[in-house]
């Protein structure tokens, strides 16, 4: 039995954020802090989905544009902000040195060619411009994008998949990539950039808090405290700030 079309698309492209909660607010503050004075310049949300970050960043950054490969999702984004472009991260339709800030939020893992995507982002950044990058950490104990098992896509948080040897892991999750720090360093090797910030963060666990407020809040507080310890390497996502030289 074939998978429903929307399930196939969710597996391939990920599921965008349709609601704005504590997790998104926290990451927005991290983005703005990393952007620093670049909020007065021109910004790109590369892989803007339905436009949630595009809308909220637009409150601080007047000159901002969003790009996404999924035309249907852009129709929703366009209802929030008409500055959207249908295109691919591997072939950004913008001049070199155009942007002061690029946000890539949980998108890199879904592209066909992550090296070309990073090359393109660096190309369109102005000298001194910054990339703010969030992408999944292979050290996290769960694969959050589901897996394929016996030919069928199974949605959900699947434990320990990312701890398998890469060959086995990629058979279960061929639709999405995952990164170690070494993997990310390799993507930026030889490019005219410097790493301004490199860390790993846990999630906000808003879904758990919505169902079990006290337990969920305790989990969030403990895990986010771990970001200050060596156990941050078990975090949900890499958070890198990369500046073009």
C-alpha positions as CSV (number, residue, x, y, z in Angstrom):
1,X,0.0,0.0,0.0
2,X,1.4,3.4,-1.0
3,X,1.9,6.2,1.5
4,X,-0.5,9.2,1.3
5,X,1.0,12.1,-0.7
6,X,1.1,14.5,2.3
7,X,2.9,11.8,4.4
8,X,5.5,11.3,1.6
9,X,6.1,15.1,1.5
10,X,6.4,15.3,5.2
11,X,9.1,12.5,5.1
12,X,11.0,14.2,2.3
13,X,10.8,17.9,3.3
14,X,9.9,17.8,7.0
15,X,6.8,19.3,8.6
16,X,6.9,23.0,9.0
17,X,5.9,24.9,12.2
18,X,2.3,26.0,12.1
19,X,2.1,27.3,15.6
20,X,4.3,29.7,17.5
21,X,5.3,28.6,21.0
22,X,8.1,28.8,23.5
23,X,10.5,26.7,21.4
24,X,10.1,29.0,18.4
25,X,10.4,32.1,20.6
26,X,13.6,30.9,22.2
27,X,15.2,30.2,18.8
28,X,14.0,33.6,17.5
29,X,15.9,35.3,20.3
30,X,19.0,33.2,19.5
31,X,18.8,34.2,15.8
32,X,18.4,37.9,16.6
33,X,21.3,37.8,19.1
34,X,23.5,36.1,16.5
35,X,22.4,38.6,13.8
36,X,23.5,41.5,16.0
37,X,23.6,44.7,13.9
38,X,22.8,42.8,10.7
39,X,19.1,43.2,11.4
40,X,19.5,46.6,9.7
41,X,20.6,44.9,6.5
42,X,19.1,42.4,4.1
43,X,18.1,38.9,5.2
44,X,17.1,35.5,3.7
45,X,15.1,32.7,5.3
46,X,16.4,29.8,3.3
47,X,13.7,27.1,3.5
48,X,11.0,29.4,5.0
49,X,8.2,26.7,4.9
50,X,4.8,28.3,5.7
51,X,6.6,31.5,6.8
52,X,6.6,31.5,10.6
53,X,10.2,32.7,11.1
54,X,9.8,34.9,8.1
55,X,6.9,36.7,9.7
56,X,8.5,37.1,13.2
57,X,11.9,38.1,11.9
58,X,10.2,40.6,9.7
59,X,9.2,42.5,12.8
60,X,12.8,43.4,13.4
61,X,14.3,43.1,9.8
62,X,12.5,45.2,7.2
63,X,14.4,43.9,4.2
64,X,13.8,40.2,4.3
65,X,12.9,37.5,1.8
66,X,11.9,33.8,2.1
67,X,12.7,31.0,-0.2
68,X,11.3,27.5,-0.3
69,X,11.1,24.6,-2.8
70,X,7.5,23.7,-1.9
71,X,5.2,25.9,-3.9
72,X,2.1,24.9,-1.9
73,X,3.7,25.9,1.4
74,X,4.7,29.3,-0.1
75,X,1.1,30.0,-0.7
76,X,0.6,30.0,3.1
77,X,3.8,32.0,3.5
78,X,2.6,34.6,1.0
79,X,-0.5,35.2,3.0
80,X,1.8,36.3,5.9
81,X,4.4,38.1,3.8
82,X,4.5,38.5,0.0
83,X,8.3,38.6,-0.1
84,X,8.7,34.9,-1.0
85,X,10.5,33.1,-3.8
86,X,10.0,29.5,-5.1
87,X,13.5,28.0,-5.5
88,X,16.1,25.5,-4.4
89,X,18.8,26.0,-1.8
90,X,21.3,24.4,-4.2
91,X,20.8,27.2,-6.7
92,X,19.9,30.4,-4.9
93,X,18.4,32.9,-7.4
94,X,20.2,35.9,-5.8
95,X,23.4,37.8,-6.7
96,X,26.6,37.0,-4.9
97,X,27.3,39.1,-1.8
98,X,23.6,40.2,-1.5
99,X,22.6,39.3,2.1
100,X,23.8,40.4,5.5
101,X,22.0,37.5,7.2
102,X,20.9,34.0,6.1
103,X,18.8,31.7,8.3
104,X,18.7,28.0,7.6
105,X,16.4,26.5,10.2
106,X,16.2,22.7,10.2
107,X,16.4,22.6,6.4
108,X,19.9,21.4,5.6
109,X,19.0,17.8,6.4
110,X,16.3,17.8,3.7
111,X,18.2,19.1,0.7
112,X,19.6,16.9,-2.1
113,X,23.1,18.3,-1.9
114,X,24.1,19.8,1.4
115,X,27.6,20.8,0.3
116,X,26.2,22.8,-2.7
117,X,23.6,24.4,-0.4
118,X,26.3,25.6,2.0
119,X,28.4,26.8,-0.9
120,X,25.4,28.8,-2.2
121,X,24.7,30.4,1.2
122,X,28.3,31.5,1.5
123,X,28.2,32.9,-2.0
124,X,25.1,35.1,-1.4
125,X,26.5,36.5,1.9
126,X,28.3,39.8,2.0
127,X,31.7,39.9,3.7
128,X,30.9,40.2,7.4
129,X,27.5,38.6,6.8
130,X,26.3,35.7,8.9
131,X,24.7,32.4,8.5
132,X,22.6,31.2,11.4
133,X,22.2,27.4,11.1
134,X,20.1,24.9,13.0
135,X,20.3,21.2,11.9
136,X,19.8,17.8,13.6
137,X,22.5,16.4,15.8
138,X,23.4,12.8,15.3
139,X,24.2,12.5,19.0
140,X,20.5,13.0,19.9
141,X,19.0,9.7,21.1
142,X,16.0,9.9,18.8
143,X,15.5,10.2,15.1
144,X,12.7,12.8,15.0
145,X,11.9,12.5,11.3
146,X,10.6,8.9,11.4
147,X,12.0,5.9,9.5
148,X,11.1,3.6,6.6
149,X,10.4,0.1,7.8
150,X,9.5,-2.7,5.4
151,X,8.8,-0.2,2.7
152,X,6.5,2.0,4.7
153,X,7.2,5.4,6.3
154,X,6.7,5.3,10.1
155,X,6.3,8.8,11.6
156,X,7.5,9.5,15.1
157,X,10.6,9.8,17.4
158,X,12.4,6.5,16.9
159,X,15.1,5.8,19.5
160,X,18.8,5.0,18.9
161,X,18.5,5.0,15.0
162,X,21.2,7.7,14.8
163,X,23.6,5.6,16.9
164,X,23.7,2.8,14.3
165,X,26.6,2.7,11.8
166,X,26.0,5.2,9.1
167,X,25.2,2.6,6.4
168,X,22.4,1.0,8.5
169,X,21.1,4.3,9.8
170,X,20.8,5.7,6.2
171,X,18.8,2.6,5.1
172,X,16.2,3.3,7.8
173,X,16.2,7.1,7.3
174,X,17.2,7.7,3.6
175,X,14.9,10.7,3.5
176,X,16.8,12.9,5.9
177,X,20.4,13.6,6.9
178,X,21.9,14.0,10.4
179,X,25.1,15.6,11.4
180,X,28.0,15.3,13.8
181,X,30.3,18.3,14.4
182,X,32.8,16.7,12.1
183,X,30.3,16.5,9.4
184,X,29.5,20.2,9.7
185,X,33.2,21.2,9.8
186,X,33.7,19.3,6.6
187,X,30.9,21.3,4.8
188,X,32.6,24.6,5.7
189,X,36.2,23.4,5.0
190,X,38.0,25.6,2.5
191,X,35.2,28.2,2.4
192,X,36.0,31.9,3.3
193,X,34.3,31.8,6.7
194,X,34.9,31.7,10.4
195,X,32.9,29.9,13.0
196,X,31.5,32.5,15.5
197,X,29.5,30.1,17.6
198,X,29.1,26.4,17.7
199,X,27.0,24.6,20.2
200,X,24.2,22.0,20.6
201,X,20.8,22.7,22.1
202,X,17.9,20.7,23.4
203,X,14.3,21.3,22.4
204,X,11.5,23.2,24.3
205,X,9.3,20.1,24.5
206,X,6.1,22.2,24.1
207,X,4.0,19.1,23.2
208,X,4.8,17.4,26.4
209,X,4.2,20.5,28.5
210,X,0.8,21.0,26.8
211,X,-0.2,17.5,28.0
212,X,1.7,17.4,31.3
213,X,2.7,20.9,32.4
214,X,4.7,20.1,35.5
215,X,6.5,17.1,34.2
216,X,7.1,18.7,30.8
217,X,8.5,21.9,32.4
218,X,10.8,19.8,34.6
219,X,12.1,17.9,31.5
220,X,12.7,21.2,29.6
221,X,14.5,22.8,32.5
222,X,16.8,19.8,33.1
223,X,17.7,19.3,29.5
224,X,18.3,23.0,28.7
225,X,20.5,23.1,31.8
226,X,22.5,20.3,30.2
227,X,23.4,22.7,27.4
228,X,25.9,24.2,29.8
229,X,27.6,20.8,30.4
230,X,29.6,18.3,28.2
231,X,26.2,16.5,27.8
232,X,25.1,19.2,25.4
233,X,26.5,16.8,22.8
234,X,23.3,14.8,23.2
235,X,21.2,17.8,22.2
236,X,18.5,17.9,19.6
237,X,20.1,20.4,17.2
238,X,23.3,22.0,16.2
239,X,23.3,25.8,16.5
240,X,26.1,27.4,14.5
241,X,26.8,31.0,13.6
242,X,29.1,31.3,10.6
243,X,30.5,34.6,9.4
244,X,31.8,35.2,5.9
245,X,35.3,36.7,5.7
